Amino acid sequence: MVAKKGKDLLLKLDPSGLGAFITVAGLRAKRIAFNSETVDVTDAESAGRWRELLAGSGVQRASISGSGIFKDNESDVAIRSRFFAGEIADWQLVIPDFGLVSGPFQVTALEYSGNHDGEVTFEIALESAGAVTFAVTP
């Protein structure tokens, strides 16, 4: 796999719920993590007392985080209003030459910061709130 530009990793929001996704915020750093909890079914008769896991039974989740600057007032309002409302909305994360992660997410953290001689920056965290899909992009 050839190196990809980090700037091409895009976070998109469907503000209307109609499937029309728009890129939000000027994220300078972005990250997505997939996690799956395990269900331990080890018992006294487990071979060699090695842990045994139950396949396909753990809770899966996806976390998205990023930091940067808002690209416009509309992006700021779209994210901030969803955070304060505790709203779950459809989001997409475009991973260049890899795929598209889509699903319902809730904004779980939103932080603003800035220095006296610089721009206002923000950090955002989203947690999956339902089934997340992955589609390969050509």
C-alpha positions in Angstrom: 0.0 0.0 0.0 1.3 3.4 -1.0 1.4 6.2 1.6 -1.8 8.3 1.7 -2.3 11.9 2.6 -3.8 12.4 6.0 -5.7 15.4 4.8 -7.8 13.1 2.6 -9.2 11.3 5.6 -12.6 13.2 5.8 -15.3 13.3 8.5 -18.8 13.9 7.0 -22.2 14.5 8.6 -25.7 14.1 7.2 -27.3 17.2 8.7 -30.8 16.6 7.3 -31.0 12.8 7.7 -31.7 12.5 4.0 -28.4 10.9 3.0 -26.7 14.1 1.8 -23.3 14.1 3.6 -21.2 17.2 3.9 -17.6 17.5 5.1 -17.5 19.2 8.5 -14.7 21.0 10.2 -11.1 21.5 9.1 -9.8 18.5 11.0 -6.0 18.4 11.1 -5.8 15.1 12.9 -8.3 12.2 12.7 -8.5 8.7 14.1 -10.9 5.8 14.0 -10.7 2.8 16.2 -12.7 -0.4 16.1 -13.1 -2.5 19.2 -14.9 -5.7 20.1 -15.4 -6.9 23.6 -14.9 -10.6 24.3 -17.1 -13.1 26.1 -15.1 -15.5 28.2 -16.5 -19.1 28.3 -13.5 -20.7 30.0 -14.4 -23.4 32.5 -12.7 -26.1 34.6 -12.6 -28.4 31.6 -10.9 -25.9 29.2 -7.9 -27.5 27.5 -4.7 -26.7 29.5 -6.7 -24.0 31.4 -6.4 -21.7 28.3 -9.0 -19.0 28.0 -11.8 -19.8 25.6 -13.9 -17.1 23.8 -17.4 -17.3 22.4 -17.1 -16.3 18.7 -19.4 -13.5 17.4 -20.8 -12.6 20.8 -19.0 -9.5 22.0 -20.2 -6.0 21.7 -18.6 -4.1 18.8 -18.0 -0.4 18.6 -16.3 2.3 16.6 -14.7 5.5 18.0 -13.8 8.5 15.9 -11.7 11.4 17.2 -10.2 14.4 15.7 -8.8 17.9 16.2 -8.6 21.0 14.1 -10.4 24.2 13.2 -13.9 24.8 12.1 -14.1 25.5 8.4 -17.2 27.7 8.7 -19.9 28.7 11.1 -22.3 26.1 9.8 -20.0 23.3 10.7 -19.5 24.6 14.2 -23.3 24.9 14.7 -24.0 21.5 13.2 -21.5 19.8 15.6 -22.2 21.9 18.7 -26.0 21.6 18.5 -25.8 17.8 18.1 -23.5 17.6 21.2 -25.7 19.7 23.4 -28.9 17.8 22.2 -27.2 14.4 22.8 -28.4 13.7 19.3 -27.4 10.6 17.3 -26.8 11.4 13.6 -25.5 9.6 10.6 -21.7 10.2 10.0 -19.2 9.0 7.5 -15.4 8.7 7.6 -13.8 8.6 4.3 -10.5 6.6 4.3 -8.7 7.3 1.1 -8.1 4.3 -1.2 -9.5 2.0 1.5 -13.1 2.6 2.2 -16.0 4.4 3.7 -17.2 3.8 7.3 -20.8 4.9 7.9 -23.3 4.7 10.7 -25.0 6.4 13.5 -22.7 8.2 16.0 -23.1 10.5 19.0 -20.7 13.3 19.7 -19.4 12.3 23.2 -16.8 15.0 23.7 -16.3 18.5 22.3 -13.4 20.7 23.5 -12.4 24.2 22.5 -9.0 25.8 23.1 -6.8 28.6 21.8 -3.8 30.7 22.5 -3.8 34.5 22.7 -1.8 34.6 19.4 -3.5 31.9 17.5 -6.7 30.4 16.2 -9.4 28.7 18.1 -9.1 24.9 17.8 -11.3 22.1 18.9 -11.3 18.4 19.6 -14.2 16.0 19.0 -15.0 12.4 19.9 -17.8 10.3 18.5 -19.0 6.9 19.5 -21.0 4.5 17.4 -24.6 4.2 18.4 -25.7 1.4 16.2 -24.6 -0.8 13.3 -21.6 0.6 11.4 -21.0 -0.4 7.8 -17.8 -0.5 5.8 -17.8 -0.1 2.0 -14.7 -0.5 -0.2 -14.1 2.5 -2.4 -12.7 2.1 -5.9 
